[in-house]
Each structure stands twice: as structure tokens, then as C-alpha cells.
Amino acid sequence: MNDEVVHGLAGNRELKLGDIVSVDVGVLHNGFIGDTARTVAVGGCGVAAQQLMEVTERALYEGIAAAVAGNRVTDISRAVQTYVERHGFSVVREFVGHGVGRSMHEDPQVPNFVDAKSNQKLRPGMTIAIEPMVNAGRPEVKILKDGWTVVTLDGSLSAHFEHTVLITDGEPEILTWPETKPSKLKVA
């Protein structure tokens, strides 16, 4: 919640009006993995938190739109990073999206920033988790003493959105859609 980027542990904390909370869910079904995340506000939030969540979610769809056969992982990364930074936010670099299939974290890694090491060509049949983790402040993070919870180094808010995406011969197919799908995947 709030400045926690990923892997926050459950505890006795009480959620307060205006907190933002990221929920990351992995599912194993018939031997295959699905991975999705969403950040929500508790009873509403301030303008800055709302903008952070909107930019992070839109960056996810920018990345998905670039997830077409023949493109490369860096095309997804560039789409996410460009959109986020254009709006004055930063992408986390220590944690990235990833391939999914029979294991939670498979190749390729799918960074939210351009990294020449992650330049694999996208092929039909690949399944990847695209997951922008976006900070309102600087991109740096630290792991708390519990050895698990990742927070922003500067204490700024962080948001996280994710979908599992199938690369096809046409448009990418989002495998973790909510019940109500957006009317169009195409980006502006």
C-alpha cells in the first residue's frame, strides 16, 4: 500500500481513506499460470494518487499494444517507459515483467524500461506478464528488513498494474481481462 511497490506482507495494518493498495494475483489453472495486478484507492484518493494510478494503467495498455508478433520486448519496454516519463513519473528498474506458462517467472524478462539485454523477438504463442510498477518520485526501491516488502526509496507513492498477454498472429490477447473489457485496446 502507498509506497510499497510489490510483495508487501499482510498484517494488522488498518487501511485508511485515501490509501492506495496494489493487489497482485497469480493463479495456477490446469498446469498454467495467470498473473494480474491492479492498484485501487480506498474510498477515493487525492489527485496525485489518482493520476499515478491512471498513468500506470494506461502505460500497461501502451505496452500491450506493442506486444505484437515481430516486435521485440524492447518495443513493449519503450512504450511503457515513454508514456510514464512523459507524465512525470518513473518506472522501477529492479523488478520487471516476465514470461509465464507452467512457471511464474519464465523468459523473457519484460522490463518497463529500455534494456538492450531484453531484446527477444515476440513470436505467436508466447505468453508474457506485462506489469508496469510506477513511482510518483524517483525509480529507486529498497527491500525492507522483512526480506520481502519492496518500497520506494524516497517514500513516494507507487502503483502497479499487470495483465497476462498472449502473443498472436494479430492483436495481442489479454488472458486476464476483468469481466468488463475496455471497448478498444488501441492506444491514442
FIDRENRO-340779 format. One record per residue: residue in one letter; x, y, z of N, C-alpha, C in turn. Coordinates in steps of 0.001 Angstrom, whole numbers, plus 500000, padded with zeros to 6 digits. Example, Ala and Ser with C-alpha at 12.3 -4.5 7.8 and 13.67 -1.06 7.14 Angstrom:
// residues 2
(site 'A'; (513190; 494310; 507800); (512300; 495500; 507800); (513200; 496700; 507800));
(site 'S'; (512850; 497750; 507080); (513670; 498940; 507140); (512900; 500030; 507870));
// end
This chain:
// residues 188
(site 'M'; (500824; 498815; 500000); (500000; 500000; 500000); (500872; 501254; 500000));
(site 'N'; (500379; 502271; 499363); (501029; 503578; 499286); (502433; 503511; 498680));
(site 'D'; (503486; 503503; 499513); (504852; 503499; 498973); (505393; 502094; 498737));
(site 'E'; (504582; 501062; 498982); (505009; 499687; 498735); (504828; 499381; 497252));
(site 'V'; (505892; 498931; 496623); (505877; 498673; 495187); (505305; 497289; 494911));
(site 'V'; (505901; 496270; 495492); (505459; 494885; 495340); (505797; 494097; 496595));
(site 'H'; (505182; 492931; 496715); (505485; 491917; 497722); (505205; 492344; 499152));
(site 'G'; (504339; 493309; 499383); (504005; 493695; 500750); (503346; 492540; 501489));
(site 'L'; (503731; 492348; 502718); (503175; 491258; 503517); (501895; 491707; 504213));
(site 'A'; (500952; 490795; 504324); (499721; 491079; 505062); (500062; 491262; 506529));
(site 'G'; (499248; 492038; 507202); (499500; 492277; 508615); (498295; 492921; 509271));
(site 'N'; (498516; 493525; 510409); (497443; 494136; 511175); (497218; 495604; 510846));
(site 'R'; (497777; 496082; 509751); (497602; 497485; 509383); (496148; 497742; 509004));
(site 'E'; (495679; 498898; 509362); (494312; 499283; 509010); (494368; 500215; 507805));
(site 'L'; (493595; 499883; 506776); (493520; 500751; 505608); (492746; 501999; 505967));
(site 'K'; (493214; 503137; 505426); (492563; 504416; 505704); (492069; 505036; 504409));
(site 'L'; (491079; 505861; 504520); (490549; 506597; 503389); (491700; 507314; 502682));
(site 'G'; (491819; 507127; 501377); (492867; 507777; 500609); (494089; 506919; 500356));
(site 'D'; (494233; 505799; 501094); (495341; 504881; 500805); (495157; 504303; 499411));
(site 'I'; (496265; 503962; 498759); (496170; 503177; 497534); (496789; 501817; 497822));
(site 'V'; (496160; 500785; 497278); (496552; 499416; 497575); (496703; 498649; 496271));
(site 'S'; (497839; 497983; 496109); (498063; 497141; 494933); (497809; 495693; 495316));
(site 'V'; (497036; 495019; 494470); (496730; 493608; 494676); (497276; 492857; 493465));
(site 'D'; (498190; 491924; 493719); (498839; 491147; 492666); (498419; 489692; 492867));
(site 'V'; (497793; 489104; 491838); (497237; 487763; 491970); (497828; 486841; 490912));
(site 'G'; (498337; 485721; 491355); (498800; 484677; 490451); (497892; 483470; 490602));
(site 'V'; (497545; 482852; 489480); (496651; 481705; 489500); (497294; 480563; 488721));
(site 'L'; (497223; 479364; 489276); (497636; 478156; 488585); (496365; 477394; 488235));
(site 'H'; (496121; 477204; 486929); (494910; 476510; 486477); (495286; 475534; 485367));
(site 'N'; (494985; 474268; 485584); (495300; 473216; 484609); (496772; 473242; 484191));
(site 'G'; (497637; 473530; 485140); (499063; 473498; 484876); (499651; 474766; 484278));
(site 'F'; (498825; 475799; 484096); (499310; 477055; 483516); (499092; 478214; 484478));
(site 'I'; (499967; 479210; 484362); (499965; 480378; 485245); (499257; 481552; 484588));
(site 'G'; (498490; 482292; 485380); (497973; 483604; 485003); (498413; 484574; 486076));
(site 'D'; (498778; 485794; 485700); (499314; 486763; 486647); (498711; 488118; 486318));
(site 'T'; (498115; 488771; 487308); (497473; 490062; 487085); (497590; 490919; 488338));
(site 'A'; (497568; 492226; 488168); (497635; 493146; 489310); (496844; 494407; 488993));
(site 'R'; (496418; 495067; 490043); (495660; 496306; 489919); (495887; 497126; 491189));
(site 'T'; (495932; 498426; 491055); (496031; 499324; 492207); (494712; 500073; 492335));
(site 'V'; (494184; 500117; 493548); (492903; 500769; 493803); (493039; 501730; 494982));
(site 'A'; (492138; 502687; 495028); (492102; 503637; 496137); (491073; 503179; 497164));
(site 'V'; (491369; 503424; 498414); (490443; 503098; 499488); (489500; 504282; 499669));
(site 'G'; (488287; 504149; 499162); (487270; 505190; 499326); (487579; 506493; 498631));
(site 'G'; (488401; 506454; 497606); (488809; 507676; 496906); (490195; 508086; 497357));
(site 'C'; (490804; 508991; 496592); (492164; 509416; 496931); (492399; 510815; 496377));
(site 'G'; (493563; 511333; 496649); (493928; 512649; 496162); (494219; 512633; 494666));
(site 'V'; (494323; 513820; 494100); (494545; 513980; 492666); (495856; 513336; 492236));
(site 'A'; (496919; 513516; 493005); (498225; 512968; 492627); (498189; 511444; 492584));
(site 'A'; (497567; 510822; 493585); (497469; 509366; 493604); (496607; 508877; 492444));
(site 'Q'; (495523; 509570; 492160); (494649; 509179; 491054); (495402; 509270; 489722));
(site 'Q'; (496161; 510344; 489541); (496923; 510488; 488303); (497971; 509384; 488179));
(site 'L'; (498645; 509048; 489278); (499636; 507971; 489264); (498986; 506658; 488826));
(site 'M'; (497831; 506338; 489380); (497154; 505093; 489018); (496717; 505100; 487556));
(site 'E'; (496182; 506225; 487094); (495729; 506311; 485701); (496894; 506181; 484721));
(site 'V'; (497999; 506840; 485002); (499165; 506765; 484121); (499731; 505348; 484115));
(site 'T'; (499785; 504712; 485273); (500320; 503350; 485347); (499447; 502380; 484559));
(site 'E'; (498138; 502488; 484724); (497244; 501594; 483984); (497328; 501849; 482481));
(site 'R'; (497365; 503116; 482087); (497466; 503427; 480653); (498798; 502947; 480085));
(site 'A'; (499866; 503038; 480883); (501174; 502538; 480440); (501111; 501036; 480179));
(site 'L'; (500344; 500316; 480991); (500157; 498882; 480759); (499565; 498653; 479373));
(site 'Y'; (498529; 499410; 479025); (497886; 499215; 477723); (498760; 499702; 476568));
(site 'E'; (499599; 500694; 476816); (500573; 501105; 475804); (501530; 499938; 475530));
(site 'G'; (501991; 499285; 476602); (502876; 498137; 476452); (502186; 496982; 475751));
(site 'I'; (500941; 496708; 476111); (500194; 495616; 475473); (500030; 495884; 473981));
(site 'A'; (499749; 497114; 473612); (499572; 497448; 472196); (500840; 497179; 471390));
(site 'A'; (501999; 497231; 472045); (503276; 496972; 471362); (503635; 495487; 471365));
(site 'A'; (502840; 494670; 472033); (503133; 493246; 472180); (502586; 492448; 470993));
(site 'V'; (503133; 492720; 469822); (502677; 492042; 468607); (503833; 491238; 468008));
(site 'A'; (503451; 490132; 467369); (504446; 489269; 466737); (505316; 490087; 465788));
(site 'G'; (506615; 489838; 465840); (507573; 490563; 465002); (508221; 491718; 465742));
(site 'N'; (507514; 492315; 466729); (508140; 493327; 467575); (509090; 492631; 468535));
(site 'R'; (509762; 493437; 469332); (510691; 492910; 470330); (510249; 493347; 471719));
(site 'V'; (510783; 492679; 472719); (510488; 493048; 474101); (510777; 494529; 474313));
(site 'T'; (511854; 495036; 473707); (512184; 496455; 473892); (511100; 497383; 473357));
(site 'D'; (510293; 496943; 472407); (509175; 497768; 471935); (508137; 497943; 473039));
(site 'I'; (507884; 496878; 473799); (506980; 496964; 474952); (507589; 497898; 475993));
(site 'S'; (508860; 497664; 476308); (509561; 498459; 477323); (509552; 499941; 476973));
(site 'R'; (509845; 500249; 475717); (509888; 501646; 475262); (508511; 502304; 475381));
(site 'A'; (507464; 501565; 475011); (506105; 502109; 475084); (505743; 502458; 476529));
(site 'V'; (506061; 501569; 477463); (505756; 501813; 478876); (506588; 502980; 479404));
(site 'Q'; (507894; 502925; 479226); (508783; 503951; 479770); (508457; 505329; 479210));
(site 'T'; (508265; 505417; 477910); (507984; 506709; 477280); (506711; 507320; 477833));
(site 'Y'; (505667; 506510; 477946); (504392; 507032; 478445); (504522; 507507; 479898));
(site 'V'; (505152; 506685; 480729); (505302; 507030; 482149); (506120; 508304; 482314));
(site 'E'; (507266; 508373; 481676); (508148; 509529; 481859); (507568; 510792; 481244));
(site 'R'; (506803; 510655; 480183); (506138; 511823; 479585); (505177; 512477; 480595));
(site 'H'; (504679; 511694; 481531); (503750; 512208; 482536); (504431; 512525; 483872));
(site 'G'; (505766; 512514; 483895); (506498; 512966; 485075); (506711; 511923; 486153));
(site 'F'; (506466; 510660; 485852); (506673; 509594; 486822); (507888; 508759; 486415));
(site 'S'; (508243; 507765; 487229); (509403; 506923; 486913); (509031; 505450; 487019));
(site 'V'; (509732; 504623; 486243); (509499; 503179; 486287); (510561; 502505; 487148));
(site 'V'; (510124; 501536; 487909); (511019; 500735; 488744); (511890; 499889; 487826));
(site 'R'; (513160; 499784; 488140); (514087; 499032; 487302); (514529; 497704; 487905));
(site 'E'; (514355; 497523; 489197); (514815; 496297; 489851); (513846; 495124; 489670));
(site 'F'; (512600; 495393; 489315); (511595; 494349; 489146); (510930; 494555; 487794));
(site 'V'; (510684; 493458; 487090); (510216; 493548; 485711); (509111; 492529; 485456));
(site 'G'; (508439; 492694; 484314); (507513; 491683; 483848); (508301; 490464; 483389));
(site 'H'; (507573; 489446; 482909); (508236; 488169; 482655); (507358; 487262; 481815));
(site 'G'; (507994; 486247; 481276); (507241; 485201; 480619); (506472; 484402; 481657));
(site 'V'; (505322; 483870; 481270); (504550; 482973; 482132); (504100; 481788; 481289));
(site 'G'; (503930; 480692; 481939); (503499; 479477; 481259); (503217; 478441; 482320));
(site 'R'; (504121; 477496; 482459); (503965; 476476; 483507); (504665; 476904; 484805));
(site 'S'; (505443; 477986; 484739); (506101; 478560; 485913); (505768; 480046; 485975));
(site 'M'; (505879; 480616; 487164); (505520; 482024; 487343); (506487; 482969; 486645));
(site 'H'; (507761; 482711; 486721); (508743; 483611; 486126); (509579; 482861; 485107));
(site 'E'; (509221; 483020; 483843); (509943; 482389; 482751); (510568; 483482; 481892));
(site 'D'; (511411; 483061; 480967); (511926; 484005; 479983); (510829; 484290; 478978));
(site 'P'; (510832; 485462; 478389); (511814; 486525; 478564); (511438; 487442; 479726));
(site 'Q'; (512442; 488153; 480236); (512138; 489246; 481144); (511546; 490382; 480311));
(site 'V'; (510586; 491106; 480892); (509913; 492203; 480189); (510051; 493469; 481036));
(site 'P'; (511179; 494184; 480893); (511386; 495403; 481670); (510391; 496502; 481282));
(site 'N'; (510205; 497427; 482182); (509367; 498602; 481923); (510217; 499792; 481487));
(site 'F'; (511444; 499508; 481131); (512398; 500500; 480648); (513215; 499819; 479556));
(site 'V'; (513771; 500601; 478656); (514546; 500033; 477561); (515849; 499467; 478106));
(site 'D'; (516049; 498178; 477862); (517239; 497461; 478300); (517667; 496569; 477136));
(site 'A'; (518810; 496861; 476534); (519266; 496134; 475345); (519417; 494633; 475600));
(site 'K'; (519575; 494221; 476870); (519710; 492801; 477181); (518382; 492057; 477011));
(site 'S'; (517280; 492766; 477025); (515953; 492154; 476895); (515370; 492528; 475543));
(site 'N'; (515925; 491944; 474489); (515531; 492338; 473141); (515012; 491154; 472324));
(site 'Q'; (514419; 490178; 473010); (513918; 488993; 472325); (512767; 489356; 471389));
(site 'K'; (512733; 488707; 470245); (511664; 488898; 469281); (510404; 488203; 469787));
(site 'L'; (509257; 488863; 469639); (507981; 488302; 470065); (507432; 487396; 468971));
(site 'R'; (507030; 486182; 469381); (506513; 485197; 468440); (505120; 484753; 468863));
(site 'P'; (504268; 484424; 467911); (502944; 483885; 468266); (503086; 482677; 469194));
(site 'G'; (502232; 482627; 470202); (502260; 481546; 471180); (502975; 481901; 472465));
(site 'M'; (503781; 482963; 472459); (504444; 483402; 473695); (503390; 483986; 474635));
(site 'T'; (503573; 483741; 475924); (502687; 484319; 476932); (503561; 485082; 477916));
(site 'I'; (503252; 486365; 478092); (504074; 487221; 478950); (503196; 488012; 479914));
(site 'A'; (503775; 488362; 481040); (503131; 489248; 482004); (503777; 490621; 481855));
(site 'I'; (502978; 491581; 481424); (503446; 492963; 481319); (502962; 493656; 482577));
(site 'E'; (503893; 494268; 483335); (503481; 494811; 484634); (504238; 496072; 485029));
(site 'P'; (503787; 497213; 484534); (504413; 498462; 484973); (504284; 498660; 486483));
(site 'M'; (505414; 498961; 487109); (505476; 499387; 488503); (506015; 500808; 488434));
(site 'V'; (505197; 501766; 488823); (505496; 503172; 488575); (505516; 503939; 489899));
(site 'N'; (506548; 504744; 490079); (506691; 505558; 491283); (506383; 507018; 490977));
(site 'A'; (505768; 507677; 491934); (505496; 509110; 491789); (506787; 509914; 491878));
(site 'G'; (507766; 509378; 492565); (509056; 510054; 492716); (510127; 509375; 491895));
(site 'R'; (511245; 509112; 492533); (512393; 508505; 491852); (512166; 507006; 491640));
(site 'P'; (512907; 506387; 490731); (512688; 504966; 490438); (513285; 503998; 491457));
(site 'E'; (514190; 504456; 492309); (514889; 503551; 493211); (513956; 502960; 494270));
(site 'V'; (514256; 501709; 494632); (513486; 501000; 495649); (514433; 500352; 496649));
(site 'K'; (513880; 499898; 497754); (514655; 499128; 498726); (513758; 498025; 499280));
(site 'I'; (514401; 496969; 499774); (513677; 495862; 500385); (513747; 496052; 501895));
(site 'L'; (512591; 495972; 502541); (512537; 496163; 503989); (513189; 494990; 504727));
(site 'K'; (513358; 495159; 506036); (514026; 494147; 506870); (513304; 492806; 506864));
(site 'D'; (512005; 492795; 506477); (511298; 491511; 506416); (511807; 490648; 505269));
(site 'G'; (512684; 491236; 504411); (513279; 490499; 503311); (512346; 490286; 502126));
(site 'W'; (511208; 490926; 502145); (510199; 490663; 501124); (509569; 491944; 500567));
(site 'T'; (509149; 492841; 501440); (508416; 494033; 501024); (509336; 495030; 500338));
(site 'V'; (508961; 495446; 499121); (509729; 496405; 498339); (509009; 497757; 498410));
(site 'V'; (509734; 498803; 498811); (509157; 500142; 498916); (509984; 501130; 498103));
(site 'T'; (509377; 502273; 497804); (510116; 503334; 497117); (511175; 503874; 498073));
(site 'L'; (512350; 504150; 497556); (513443; 504647; 498388); (513130; 506026; 498948));
(site 'D'; (512430; 506855; 498159); (512141; 508217; 498600); (510796; 508356; 499317));
(site 'G'; (510086; 507255; 499558); (508808; 507307; 500270); (507634; 507759; 499414));
(site 'S'; (507852; 507929; 498111); (506758; 508370; 497230); (505785; 507223; 496965));
(site 'L'; (504599; 507574; 496508); (503584; 506574; 496168); (504041; 505716; 494996));
(site 'S'; (503505; 504494; 494929); (503792; 503596; 493822); (502515; 502881; 493408));
(site 'A'; (502373; 502633; 492101); (501219; 501901; 491578); (501710; 500763; 490699));
(site 'H'; (500864; 499741; 490547); (501249; 498516; 489839); (500016; 497958; 489128));
(site 'F'; (500121; 497776; 487824); (499061; 497137; 487037); (499711; 496059; 486190));
(site 'E'; (498978; 494959; 485942); (499557; 493836; 485206); (498469; 493020; 484517));
(site 'H'; (498813; 492515; 483345); (497985; 491524; 482650); (498884; 490457; 482065));
(site 'T'; (498345; 489255; 481943); (498992; 488183; 481200); (498498; 488284; 479761));
(site 'V'; (499439; 488293; 478825); (499134; 488571; 477421); (499670; 487442; 476539));
(site 'L'; (498848; 486997; 475603); (499237; 486005; 474615); (499603; 486724; 473320));
(site 'I'; (500789; 486438; 472802); (501198; 486981; 471506); (500543; 486108; 470434));
(site 'T'; (499848; 486743; 469490); (499141; 486016; 468433); (499652; 486489; 467070));
(site 'D'; (499052; 485964; 466011); (499375; 486443; 464668); (498759; 487807; 464399));
(site 'G'; (497812; 488234; 465233); (497163; 489539; 465089); (497405; 490379; 466328));
(site 'E'; (496317; 490951; 466866); (496420; 491751; 468090); (496733; 490862; 469284));
(site 'P'; (497428; 491404; 470277); (497690; 490619; 471483); (496368; 490285; 472182));
(site 'E'; (496333; 489125; 472823); (495135; 488708; 473547); (495411; 488784; 475044));
(site 'I'; (494622; 489556; 475749); (494782; 489690; 477199); (494039; 488533; 477846));
(site 'L'; (494767; 487692; 478556); (494192; 486493; 479156); (493620; 486736; 480548));
(site 'T'; (493918; 487878; 481141); (493463; 488184; 482500); (492517; 489374; 482517));
(site 'W'; (491655; 489475; 481521); (490669; 490558; 481479); (489731; 490475; 482666));
(site 'P'; (489295; 491629; 483163); (488184; 491615; 484122); (486903; 491270; 483353));
(site 'E'; (485804; 491103; 484055); (484548; 490762; 483381); (484128; 491806; 482369));
(site 'T'; (484391; 493087; 482656); (484046; 494156; 481722); (485320; 494595; 481027));
(site 'K'; (485373; 494382; 479707); (486553; 494710; 478938); (486455; 496135; 478393));
(site 'P'; (487600; 496842; 478321); (487582; 498145; 477647); (487126; 497952; 476205));
(site 'S'; (486519; 498974; 475634); (485978; 498840; 474288); (487064; 498681; 473220));
(site 'K'; (488232; 499228; 473447); (489310; 499129; 472457); (490642; 498978; 473152));
(site 'L'; (491501; 498175; 472535); (492859; 498018; 473023); (493780; 499072; 472448));
(site 'K'; (493472; 499557; 471270); (494343; 500510; 470586); (494602; 501731; 471439));
(site 'V'; (495823; 502238; 471342); (496196; 503424; 472113); (496055; 504666; 471251));
(site 'A'; (495927; 505791; 471917); (495781; 507059; 471203); (497122; 507557; 470696));
// end
